[in-house]
Amino acid sequence: MNPDLAIDIFRTTVVFALYVVAPFLIVTLVIGIAASLLQSVTSMQEPTLTFVPKLLVLAGLALLLTPWLLRSLSEFTVTTLTRMGGLGH
């Protein structure tokens, strides 16, 4: 087993995971900041004002990004499994 290849596959997996999750995290951050700003301005401290918009936007984003996610995950899986074949040599 080649340790350098194993480390590279692990590093690639972690970076890819961040790449896939980044749009969701960024949108959640923006919606959370906007909702917090709205709550601060109106002095209304209702927990559903942050939860419901995040839930709806993330559901919409998941539907919008589904083709990209499936294509990216498929390509990554094929590439990783191909590279893992080299670990046995």
Protein Blocks (a to p, Z undefined) as FASTA:
>chain_A
ZZklmmmmmmmmmmmmmmmmmmmmmmmmmmmmmmmmmmmmnopacfklmmmmmmmmmmmm
mmmmmmmmmmmmmmmmmmmmmmmmmmmZZ
